Amino acid sequence: MRQPVQSSFSSQSQPAQNAIVTQAPVTGGTAKCGPQAPNHFWQGKGYVVTWKFGCRDFENHEAREYCQSMGMQPVSLDTPAKMNEFNRLIAQDAQRFFWTGGIVNHNSRTVGWWNSNARTIGFDESPHWSHTGGAGLPQPDNRAAGENPPSQETCLAILNNFYADGIKWHDVACHHKKPTVCEPIN
């Protein structure tokens, strides 16, 4: 009869087969919304989609602050694949709108992104702009600049058929309230 071989490792150094793996606690959050672990995963990255847990009322700067509090940034829709993924998600969840990390510059006619690695996109380069909006004009229209008091529409939101136009980009005054999507900082 063969004798069992004795291991030179102590049982304390070997992982338990049924051990529970714990993750670091999620930190951050703001007065508007507590911190959350990623709840949407795509291409190996975790995103925090705030409408999935009831945080829907961020002004654009509050959305940015919320993402930053967790070491993240508002999502940059800087590739066709990423745009398609978040279009699919907003449609699937029947969500009406959300803030992105897009920064609309009407003077240079471009959209930049909080993601510093993302390429700036010229207005004419994106097929995602809506053909209509609150004033019935093609986007981006900067219509709030003519309101009283005037407000530049320098923030980029995705609206889901809000003006019977499909899922489209809209330049929006940043004081409006919307949920957001936070992505890891590159």
N, C-alpha and C positions, 0 to 999 in steps of 0.2 A: 504494500500500500504506500502510495506517495504521500509525503508530508507537504502541507501547504507552505509556500514560500513566504517568508516574513518580509514585509515592506520596510524600507528604511524611513519612510515618510510617516509622520504622526497623523492620526486621523483628523487632527485639528487643521492641518494644512490642506487637506483635500476638501473640495467643495461638496456640500451635502447635495444629494441627488434631488431632493424636493425643496431646496432652498427657494425662498421668494426673492426675486430680483427687485430691488427698490431703485427708483430713480431719484435724482436730486430734486428737492422741492422746487416748485415753480415760484419765482419771486417777481416782484414788480406790481403792476396794477396802478390805477389812479382812483380818484374819488368817483369817477364815472363807472368803473368796472374793475373787478378784481383780476389777479393774474390767472392765466389759463395755460395748460399744456397744449401743444399742437393737437388739432382736431381734424386736420385734413392733410393727407400725405400725397405727394406727387413728385416723381423723379428723385426719390430718396431724400426729400426735404419735408420738414413738418411746418405747416402753416397754421396760424390761429385765425379762424373764421368767426368773427364776433357775433353774427346773427344766429349762429348755432347754439349759443348759450344766453341769448336775450340782451346782449349789449348792442343797441341799435342807434343810439342818439348822440353820436360824436359830431361836433364841428370838426372841420378838417384838421386844425391844429391839435385838437384833443385826440383824434385818431392817431396822429403822428406821435404825440406824447405817450399814449397808451402803448403803442408798439415799442417805442424806445424804452419804456420802463421795463420791458421784458427782454431787452437786448435784441430787438427786431426792428423792422422798418415797414412802412406801408408797401404793399405789393407793387412791384414794377411789372407792367405787362409789356415787357420789352422783347418778347419773341412771339412769333405766330403760335407756337405750341403752348406757351403759357397763356396767351390770350384765349386760345381755344379751350384750355382746361378750365379757366375761371368763367368763361361764357357758359360752358357745360354745367358748372356748379351752380351758378346763379339761376339757370333755367331749371335744373333738377330740384332745387330748394324753393322755387317760386318766390325768390327774393326780388324785391322791386328795384333795389339800387345798392351801391356801395362805393366808398371812397377807395381810390387807388393811390399810389405814390407818384402820380403824374403831376407835373408842374407845367401849366399852360402859359406860354409867353406869347402874347398877341403881337408884340412889336417885332419879334424875330420869326413869328409864325411857326413855333416849334413846341414840342412836348419833351421836357426833360424828366428824369426820374430820380427818386431818392436813392436808388441803387446807383452808386457812382460808377459801376462797371457797365451800366446800361447805355445804349446808344441813343442819343437825342433823335427824335423823329420829327420831320417836317410835317406841317399840316397836310400837305398834298400827298405825302407818302403813306398815310394810313387810310385804308378802306373802312375803318371802324367808326368814323364819325357819323352821327345821325343826319338825315336829310331834313330834320325838323327839330323843333324845341318849343319852349314856352311862347316865343314870339312867332312861331311858324317858319323860322329861318334855318337854313342849314347850319350845322355846328362846325366849328366853334363860332358862336355869334357874339359873345361878350355882352349880352343884352342887359345884364345888371348894371353895367356902366352908365346906362341911361336912366336908371331908377333913382328915386329920391329917398334916402341918400344913395349916392352912387357907390357901387361895389364892383370891383374887377372880378371877372370870372377866371381866376387863375388856378383853380383846382379841377382835377379830372375825376369824374365819377362815371361808373358804368350804370346805365339805366336799362332795366328789363322791360321793354315794350311800353315805357311810361307814356310816350306820345304815339302809340300804335306804329312804332318804327323798328321793332325787334330789339335785340340786345346791342346797344350802341354806346359810343363815347359821347359825353356831353361836357362842355366846359361849364362849371357851376361856381357861383359865389361860395366862398369857403365857409360862410357862417351857417349854411344849411346843415341839417342833422341827418347822418347816415351811419350804418355800420361800416366796418372796414375788414380788410384781410391783412394780417401781419406776416411778413416772410423773414427768414433768417438773413442776417446781414452777411454779405459775401466777404 
